[in-house]
């Protein structure tokens, strides 16, 4: 089972909005699907994704599903997070089969939150891991 790795003390140090979002982010990655994207991302959000460009939260539904379909068995484990104001940063590790090889890589998502959902997300990682 996928899990979030921050401690209860770290979780308690987050603001209520950050804590709620982090827990929903973890829930999303415990059972990911494109259909679940709106649980954490607003449809009018701006998403900047390393290697995939910039798109809306509404478009992310299909992009996420395509990514999951192309990478069966993909596991994303949230490792750590920090927040300030309307910003939340979540560090994560991904394991996926890419070009027939199981690979592990790390990255960070920077979110800007409003009303409990992300209205901006920057997904940052070394996209060289996606190359053959």
Backbone as JSON, one array per atom type, in Angstrom:
{
  "sequence": "XXXXXXXXXXXXXXXXXXXXXXXXXXXXXXXXXXXXXXXXXXXXXXXXXXXXXXXXXXXXXXXXXXXXXXXXXXXXXXXXXXXXXXXXXXXXXXXXXXXXXXXXXXXXXXXXXXXXXXXXXXXXXXXXXXXX",
  "N": [[0.84, -1.18, 0.0], [0.47, 2.22, -0.75], [1.93, 4.98, 0.96], [2.03, 7.84, 3.14], [4.77, 9.62, 4.35], [5.27, 11.48, 6.41], [5.54, 12.45, 9.85], [3.24, 12.3, 12.65], [3.67, 14.54, 14.24], [4.84, 16.32, 12.4], [2.69, 16.57, 10.65], [0.82, 17.75, 12.36], [1.97, 20.23, 12.63], [1.35, 21.6, 10.35], [-0.84, 24.01, 8.77], [-4.43, 23.94, 9.2], [-5.67, 23.92, 6.61], [-3.52, 23.19, 4.93], [-2.88, 20.69, 6.03], [-5.25, 19.24, 5.55], [-5.28, 19.27, 2.71], [-2.86, 17.91, 2.16], [-3.45, 15.38, 3.22], [-5.54, 14.61, 1.52], [-4.14, 14.57, -0.89], [-2.42, 12.44, -0.37], [-4.38, 10.43, -0.14], [-5.35, 10.48, -2.76], [-3.1, 9.45, -4.17], [-3.03, 6.94, -3.09], [-4.97, 5.58, -4.4], [-4.95, 6.23, -7.32], [-6.47, 8.04, -10.06], [-7.56, 9.51, -13.12], [-10.12, 10.53, -12.91], [-10.26, 11.28, -10.26], [-8.79, 13.58, -9.98], [-10.1, 16.18, -9.69], [-10.57, 16.19, -6.94], [-8.43, 17.33, -5.71], [-7.42, 19.3, -7.39], [-8.38, 22.33, -8.85], [-10.64, 22.95, -11.58], [-10.02, 25.19, -13.14], [-7.38, 25.58, -12.61], [-3.87, 26.25, -13.09], [-1.51, 24.2, -14.41], [1.83, 23.31, -14.36], [3.98, 21.13, -15.73], [6.86, 19.31, -15.59], [8.36, 18.43, -18.56], [5.93, 18.03, -19.82], [4.65, 20.39, -20.33], [2.32, 23.15, -19.97], [-0.97, 23.27, -18.66], [-4.56, 23.16, -18.09], [-6.4, 22.58, -15.01], [-8.72, 21.16, -15.61], [-7.96, 19.86, -17.98], [-6.04, 18.24, -16.89], [-7.25, 16.01, -15.85], [-7.57, 14.11, -17.96], [-4.91, 13.98, -18.81], [-3.6, 13.0, -16.55], [-4.86, 10.49, -16.35], [-3.99, 9.33, -18.72], [-1.24, 9.25, -18.2], [-1.19, 7.45, -16.05], [-2.26, 5.19, -17.32], [-0.26, 4.69, -19.17], [1.8, 3.99, -17.54], [1.52, 1.47, -15.9], [1.21, 0.24, -12.6], [2.48, 2.31, -11.38], [3.8, 4.03, -8.64], [3.43, 6.54, -6.34], [4.9, 8.09, -3.69], [4.3, 10.27, -1.17], [6.7, 12.14, 0.55], [7.48, 14.27, 2.23], [6.5, 17.51, 3.46], [5.87, 21.05, 3.36], [4.56, 24.2, 4.29], [3.37, 27.55, 3.7], [1.4, 30.32, 4.12], [-0.6, 30.59, 1.28], [0.73, 28.61, -0.04], [1.92, 25.3, -0.63], [4.25, 22.75, -0.36], [5.13, 19.64, -1.57], [7.2, 16.97, -1.28], [8.11, 14.08, -3.11], [8.36, 10.6, -4.07], [8.63, 8.59, -6.92], [7.92, 5.46, -8.34], [8.13, 3.68, -11.27], [7.51, 1.8, -14.26], [9.37, 2.43, -16.95], [9.93, 2.58, -20.31], [10.24, -0.2, -20.25], [11.83, -0.63, -18.05], [12.21, -0.66, -14.53], [12.07, 2.23, -12.69], [13.12, 4.68, -10.31], [12.42, 7.85, -9.06], [12.67, 11.24, -7.81], [10.83, 14.16, -6.8], [9.25, 17.43, -6.55], [6.2, 18.96, -5.77], [4.8, 22.12, -6.13], [2.28, 23.84, -4.77], [-0.37, 26.25, -5.06], [-2.93, 27.14, -3.05], [-6.49, 27.42, -2.84], [-9.54, 27.7, -1.32], [-9.38, 25.0, -0.54], [-8.47, 23.52, -2.72], [-5.97, 23.03, -5.28], [-4.96, 25.82, -7.15], [-2.88, 26.43, -8.62], [-0.2, 24.45, -9.78], [3.04, 23.31, -9.76], [4.94, 20.86, -11.07], [7.87, 19.4, -10.39], [10.73, 17.81, -11.49], [13.55, 15.79, -12.51], [13.38, 15.35, -15.75], [14.85, 13.7, -17.36], [14.78, 11.11, -16.54], [12.68, 9.99, -17.87], [13.52, 9.42, -20.37], [14.52, 7.1, -22.99]],
  "CA": [[0.0, 0.0, 0.0], [1.19, 3.49, -0.77], [1.76, 5.65, 2.25], [2.65, 9.14, 3.33], [5.84, 9.35, 5.3], [5.53, 12.46, 7.45], [5.12, 12.02, 11.18], [2.07, 12.99, 13.22], [4.13, 15.86, 14.7], [4.96, 17.15, 11.21], [1.34, 16.82, 10.17], [0.2, 18.68, 13.29], [2.59, 21.55, 12.46], [0.78, 22.26, 9.18], [-2.11, 24.69, 8.99], [-5.54, 23.03, 8.9], [-5.87, 23.81, 5.16], [-2.41, 22.4, 4.39], [-3.02, 19.31, 6.52], [-6.36, 18.64, 4.81], [-4.86, 19.05, 1.33], [-1.85, 16.85, 2.16], [-4.11, 14.09, 3.44], [-6.27, 14.27, 0.29], [-3.1, 14.23, -1.86], [-2.03, 11.06, -0.03], [-5.5, 9.58, -0.5], [-5.36, 10.39, -4.21], [-2.04, 8.56, -4.65], [-3.3, 5.58, -2.62], [-5.86, 4.99, -5.41], [-4.98, 7.31, -8.31], [-7.19, 7.96, -11.33], [-7.86, 10.82, -13.68], [-11.42, 10.97, -12.39], [-10.1, 11.81, -8.91], [-8.02, 14.83, -10.01], [-10.84, 17.31, -9.11], [-10.56, 16.17, -5.48], [-7.32, 18.16, -5.23], [-7.07, 20.33, -8.37], [-9.52, 23.07, -9.39], [-10.67, 22.84, -13.04], [-9.39, 26.36, -13.76], [-5.99, 25.67, -12.14], [-2.78, 26.22, -14.07], [-0.58, 23.13, -14.06], [3.09, 23.3, -15.12], [4.47, 19.79, -15.47], [8.13, 19.09, -16.26], [8.31, 17.52, -19.69], [4.6, 17.94, -20.42], [4.13, 21.73, -20.6], [1.36, 23.8, -19.08], [-2.35, 22.96, -19.04], [-5.55, 23.49, -17.06], [-6.82, 21.52, -14.12], [-9.71, 20.34, -16.33], [-7.21, 19.0, -18.89], [-5.22, 17.34, -16.09], [-8.02, 14.76, -15.65], [-7.2, 13.18, -19.04], [-3.45, 13.84, -18.82], [-3.27, 12.09, -15.44], [-5.3, 9.14, -16.69], [-3.06, 8.86, -19.74], [0.03, 8.93, -17.54], [-1.4, 6.22, -15.27], [-2.44, 4.09, -18.26], [1.04, 4.43, -19.81], [2.74, 3.53, -16.51], [0.83, 0.62, -14.92], [2.02, -0.07, -11.42], [3.15, 3.53, -10.9], [3.61, 4.29, -7.21], [3.92, 7.83, -5.88], [4.91, 8.14, -2.23], [4.63, 11.56, -0.59], [7.76, 11.97, 1.54], [7.62, 15.39, 3.15], [5.79, 18.69, 2.99], [6.01, 22.3, 4.11], [3.64, 25.18, 3.77], [3.36, 28.91, 4.22], [0.36, 31.09, 3.44], [-1.4, 29.77, 0.35], [1.64, 27.69, -0.73], [2.23, 24.02, 0.0], [5.26, 22.01, -1.11], [5.13, 18.22, -1.23], [8.26, 16.17, -1.89], [7.59, 12.75, -3.37], [9.17, 9.63, -4.8], [7.84, 7.8, -7.85], [8.45, 4.23, -8.93], [7.34, 3.37, -12.46], [8.19, 1.09, -15.34], [9.55, 3.38, -18.05], [10.67, 1.92, -21.4], [10.53, -1.56, -19.86], [12.77, -0.67, -16.92], [11.66, -0.09, -13.3], [12.88, 3.39, -12.3], [12.7, 5.45, -9.15], [12.89, 9.23, -9.12], [12.07, 12.12, -6.8], [10.46, 15.49, -7.26], [8.51, 18.29, -5.64], [5.07, 19.72, -6.28], [4.52, 23.38, -5.43], [0.87, 24.17, -4.95], [-1.0, 27.43, -4.49], [-4.25, 26.64, -2.67], [-7.61, 28.32, -2.6], [-10.77, 26.95, -1.02], [-9.11, 23.59, -0.36], [-7.93, 22.86, -3.9], [-4.86, 23.73, -5.93], [-5.27, 26.65, -8.31], [-1.62, 26.36, -9.36], [0.67, 23.35, -9.4], [4.26, 23.12, -10.52], [5.49, 19.52, -10.83], [9.29, 19.61, -10.71], [11.59, 16.65, -11.37], [14.49, 15.65, -13.62], [12.65, 14.59, -16.77], [15.75, 12.76, -18.05], [14.4, 9.75, -16.13], [11.67, 9.51, -18.79], [14.16, 9.11, -21.66], [14.91, 5.69, -23.18]],
  "C": [[0.88, 1.24, 0.0], [0.95, 4.19, 0.56], [2.43, 7.01, 2.22], [3.63, 8.99, 4.49], [6.1, 10.44, 6.33], [4.96, 11.96, 8.78], [3.87, 12.78, 11.62], [2.46, 14.39, 13.69], [4.27, 16.81, 13.51], [3.59, 17.52, 10.67], [0.64, 17.86, 11.05], [0.74, 20.1, 13.14], [2.04, 22.3, 11.25], [-0.49, 23.0, 9.56], [-3.24, 23.7, 8.69], [-5.76, 22.84, 7.39], [-4.77, 22.97, 4.52], [-2.53, 20.94, 4.78], [-4.12, 18.58, 5.73], [-5.95, 18.34, 3.37], [-3.84, 17.91, 1.25], [-2.5, 15.48, 2.33], [-4.91, 13.67, 2.21], [-5.31, 13.92, -0.84], [-2.64, 12.8, -1.63], [-3.14, 10.08, -0.43], [-5.58, 9.39, -2.02], [-4.34, 9.37, -4.69], [-2.17, 7.14, -4.1], [-4.18, 4.84, -3.62], [-6.02, 6.0, -6.54], [-5.84, 6.99, -9.53], [-7.42, 9.38, -11.82], [-9.15, 11.39, -13.11], [-11.31, 11.6, -11.01], [-9.33, 13.14, -8.86], [-8.8, 16.0, -9.39], [-10.93, 17.3, -7.58], [-9.48, 17.1, -4.92], [-6.98, 19.34, -6.14], [-8.33, 21.0, -8.9], [-9.49, 23.0, -10.92], [-9.97, 24.0, -13.75], [-7.95, 26.57, -13.29], [-5.04, 25.7, -13.33], [-1.76, 25.21, -13.58], [0.64, 23.26, -14.97], [3.8, 22.01, -14.74], [5.75, 19.58, -16.28], [7.96, 18.06, -17.38], [6.97, 17.43, -20.39], [3.98, 19.3, -20.7], [3.18, 22.23, -19.54], [-0.05, 23.54, -19.6], [-3.26, 23.29, -17.88], [-5.8, 22.3, -16.15], [-7.84, 20.6, -14.77], [-9.0, 19.38, -17.28], [-6.4, 17.94, -18.13], [-5.92, 16.0, -15.85], [-7.57, 13.73, -16.69], [-5.69, 12.95, -19.09], [-3.02, 12.86, -17.73], [-3.66, 10.67, -15.8], [-4.39, 8.54, -17.75], [-1.72, 8.45, -19.15], [-0.09, 7.63, -16.75], [-1.55, 5.01, -16.19], [-1.11, 3.7, -18.9], [2.05, 3.84, -18.84], [2.02, 2.66, -15.49], [1.77, 0.27, -13.77], [2.79, 1.12, -10.89], [2.79, 3.77, -9.44], [4.22, 5.64, -6.89], [3.78, 7.86, -4.36], [5.25, 9.54, -1.77], [5.61, 11.38, 0.58], [7.78, 13.05, 2.62], [6.8, 16.54, 2.61], [6.07, 19.88, 3.91], [5.06, 23.31, 3.48], [3.8, 26.53, 4.44], [2.32, 29.69, 3.42], [-0.47, 30.19, 2.55], [-0.55, 28.76, -0.42], [1.85, 26.41, 0.09], [3.19, 23.29, -0.93], [5.22, 20.57, -0.63], [6.26, 17.55, -2.01], [7.75, 14.74, -2.01], [8.63, 11.89, -4.08], [8.23, 8.82, -5.68], [8.62, 6.58, -8.28], [7.53, 3.89, -10.1], [8.18, 2.57, -13.43], [8.18, 2.02, -16.55], [10.44, 2.72, -19.09], [11.14, 0.52, -20.97], [11.45, -1.72, -18.67], [12.13, -0.01, -15.7], [12.6, 1.02, -12.84], [12.26, 4.08, -11.1], [13.27, 6.85, -9.3], [12.11, 10.07, -8.11], [11.74, 13.46, -7.43], [9.72, 16.24, -6.18], [7.35, 18.91, -6.4], [4.93, 20.98, -5.44], [3.09, 23.76, -5.79], [0.57, 25.57, -4.42], [-2.46, 27.02, -4.29], [-5.26, 27.76, -2.52], [-8.84, 27.46, -2.4], [-10.54, 25.44, -1.03], [-8.56, 22.84, -1.56], [-6.79, 23.69, -4.49], [-5.39, 24.55, -7.1], [-4.01, 26.86, -9.16], [-0.87, 25.13, -8.86], [1.87, 23.37, -10.33], [4.84, 21.78, -10.11], [6.93, 19.57, -11.32], [10.06, 18.32, -10.44], [12.53, 16.63, -12.56], [13.85, 14.76, -14.67], [13.55, 13.65, -17.57], [15.41, 11.32, -17.69], [13.37, 9.15, -17.09], [12.26, 9.09, -20.14], [14.51, 7.63, -21.76], [16.36, 5.45, -22.77]]
}
